[in-house]
Amino acid sequence: TQVALAKDQEREGAHALDVCVAYAGRDEVRDMANLVERLATEVRIPLVIDSTEVAVVEAALRRAPGKCVVNSIHFEDGGDKARRILDLCTTYGAVVVGLTIDERGMAHTLDHKLAVAQRLVDLVVGTYGFNPSDLIVDPLTFTLASGDEAYRRAAVETLEALRAIKERHHGVVA
């Protein structure tokens, strides 16, 4: 069962437990609520609520004990959904993962990754008043083994972005 798997991961040293129940044709809100209720009494590690649906995130945060991590926000739609999720994170005291995705898509270059990271910091820390340590910036990377010449430097761009985000935004996790 999912609870047995979660307990195994905790026993093996996991620092957090990724919880995702998305499955086509199923009621994700109901499934998340049921699973989080069971996990709440069975595991002691933080839950990472992994959903793209605001209602699912809310159902999980409402039932989860302690401080959760919400995965994730981005600016693909301009930030409307990010703000709704940040409202929930504020209400329930959750940490948030911000992805370097904006209206143009997933950031490929160092400069683009840093520009989106700055927007994330401005929104989460500046506008919403989160502690910098309650924002995890994920600069993402493209698959290196695709053979596509356009992504040849993908890993280097991501590693440079990680270093630069840590240097520029003290306390933010990257």
C-alpha positions as CSV (number, residue, x, y, z in Angstrom):
1,T,0.0,0.0,0.0
2,Q,1.0,3.7,-0.2
3,V,1.4,3.9,3.6
4,A,3.7,0.9,3.7
5,L,5.8,2.4,0.9
6,A,5.9,5.7,2.7
7,K,7.0,4.0,5.9
8,D,9.7,2.1,4.0
9,Q,11.0,5.4,2.5
10,E,11.1,7.0,6.0
11,R,12.9,4.0,7.4
12,E,15.5,4.2,4.6
13,G,16.3,7.8,5.4
14,A,14.1,9.9,3.2
15,H,14.0,13.5,4.4
16,A,10.6,14.2,2.9
17,L,7.8,12.3,1.2
18,D,6.6,13.3,-2.3
19,V,2.8,12.8,-2.4
20,C,1.2,12.8,-5.8
21,V,-2.1,11.0,-6.6
22,A,-2.9,12.4,-10.1
23,Y,-4.3,9.7,-12.2
24,A,-6.6,10.2,-15.2
25,G,-10.2,9.5,-14.5
26,R,-9.9,9.6,-10.7
27,D,-11.0,12.2,-8.2
28,E,-7.6,13.7,-7.3
29,V,-9.0,15.9,-4.5
30,R,-10.6,12.9,-2.8
31,D,-7.6,10.6,-3.3
32,M,-5.2,13.3,-1.9
33,A,-7.4,13.9,1.1
34,N,-7.7,10.2,1.9
35,L,-3.9,9.5,1.5
36,V,-2.8,12.6,3.5
37,E,-5.2,11.6,6.3
38,R,-3.6,8.2,6.5
39,L,0.0,9.4,6.2
40,A,-0.6,12.0,8.9
41,T,-0.8,9.4,11.5
42,E,1.8,7.0,10.1
43,V,4.9,9.0,9.0
44,R,6.9,11.7,10.7
45,I,8.8,13.2,7.8
46,P,7.5,16.3,5.9
47,L,5.1,15.8,3.0
48,V,5.8,17.3,-0.4
49,I,2.4,18.0,-1.9
50,D,2.9,17.5,-5.6
51,S,-0.1,18.7,-7.6
52,T,-0.9,21.2,-10.3
53,E,-4.4,21.7,-9.0
54,V,-5.2,24.3,-6.4
55,A,-8.1,22.4,-4.9
56,V,-5.8,19.3,-4.4
57,V,-3.1,21.4,-2.7
58,E,-5.8,22.8,-0.4
59,A,-7.2,19.4,0.4
60,A,-3.8,18.2,1.4
61,L,-2.7,21.2,3.4
62,R,-5.9,21.2,5.3
63,R,-5.2,17.6,6.5
64,A,-1.5,17.5,6.8
65,P,0.3,18.0,10.1
66,G,3.4,20.1,10.4
67,K,5.1,22.1,7.7
68,C,4.6,20.8,4.2
69,V,6.3,21.7,1.0
70,V,4.1,22.5,-2.0
71,N,5.5,21.5,-5.4
72,S,5.2,23.9,-7.3
73,I,4.6,27.4,-8.6
74,H,5.7,29.1,-11.8
75,F,4.7,31.9,-14.1
76,E,3.5,30.0,-17.1
77,D,0.0,31.6,-16.8
78,G,1.5,35.0,-15.6
79,G,1.3,34.0,-12.0
80,D,-2.4,33.8,-11.2
81,K,-2.2,30.1,-10.1
82,A,1.0,30.8,-8.2
83,R,-0.8,33.5,-6.2
84,R,-3.6,31.2,-5.3
85,I,-1.2,28.5,-4.1
86,L,0.8,31.1,-2.2
87,D,-2.3,32.2,-0.4
88,L,-2.8,28.6,0.7
89,C,0.9,28.3,1.7
90,T,0.5,31.5,3.8
91,T,-2.7,30.1,5.5
92,Y,-1.1,26.7,6.3
93,G,2.5,27.7,6.8
94,A,3.9,25.7,3.9
95,V,7.2,26.0,2.1
96,V,6.9,26.4,-1.7
97,V,9.0,25.2,-4.7
98,G,9.3,27.7,-7.5
99,L,10.1,26.5,-11.0
100,T,12.0,28.6,-13.5
101,I,9.1,28.6,-16.0
102,D,7.5,31.8,-17.3
103,E,5.2,32.9,-20.1
104,R,7.8,31.9,-22.6
105,G,8.2,28.4,-21.2
106,M,10.9,26.6,-19.3
107,A,14.0,28.7,-19.0
108,H,17.0,27.3,-21.0
109,T,19.7,29.8,-20.4
110,L,21.4,31.1,-17.2
111,D,20.1,34.6,-17.8
112,H,16.5,33.4,-18.3
113,K,16.7,31.1,-15.3
114,L,18.0,34.0,-13.1
115,A,15.3,36.4,-14.4
116,V,12.6,33.9,-13.4
117,A,14.3,33.2,-10.1
118,Q,14.3,36.9,-9.4
119,R,10.5,37.1,-10.1
120,L,10.0,34.2,-7.8
121,V,11.9,35.8,-5.0
122,D,10.2,39.1,-5.6
123,L,6.7,37.5,-5.4
124,V,7.3,34.9,-2.6
125,V,9.7,36.8,-0.3
126,G,8.9,40.4,-1.4
127,T,5.1,40.4,-1.9
128,Y,4.1,37.5,0.3
129,G,6.6,38.1,3.0
130,F,7.9,34.5,3.2
131,N,11.2,33.8,4.9
132,P,13.8,33.2,2.1
133,S,14.4,29.7,3.5
134,D,10.7,28.9,2.7
135,L,11.3,29.2,-1.0
136,I,13.0,26.5,-2.9
137,V,14.0,27.6,-6.4
138,D,14.3,24.7,-8.9
139,P,16.1,26.0,-12.0
140,L,15.2,22.8,-13.9
141,T,17.3,21.2,-16.7
142,F,16.6,19.6,-20.0
143,T,17.5,16.0,-20.8
144,L,21.2,15.8,-21.7
145,A,21.1,12.5,-23.6
146,S,18.5,13.7,-26.1
147,G,21.3,14.4,-28.7
148,D,19.7,17.8,-29.4
149,E,22.5,20.3,-30.0
150,A,20.3,23.1,-28.5
151,Y,20.4,21.4,-25.1
152,R,24.1,20.5,-25.1
153,R,24.9,23.1,-22.4
154,A,21.7,22.4,-20.4
155,A,23.5,20.9,-17.4
156,V,26.1,23.7,-17.3
157,E,23.4,26.4,-17.5
158,T,21.5,24.7,-14.6
159,L,24.6,24.3,-12.4
160,E,25.6,27.9,-13.0
161,A,22.1,29.0,-12.2
162,L,22.1,27.0,-8.9
163,R,25.4,28.8,-7.9
164,A,24.2,32.2,-8.9
165,I,20.8,31.9,-7.2
166,K,22.5,30.9,-3.9
167,E,24.9,33.9,-4.3
168,R,22.2,36.5,-5.1
169,H,19.4,35.4,-2.9
170,H,20.8,34.6,0.5
171,G,18.7,32.1,2.4
172,V,16.7,30.9,-0.6
173,V,17.2,27.2,-1.2
174,A,18.3,26.2,-4.7
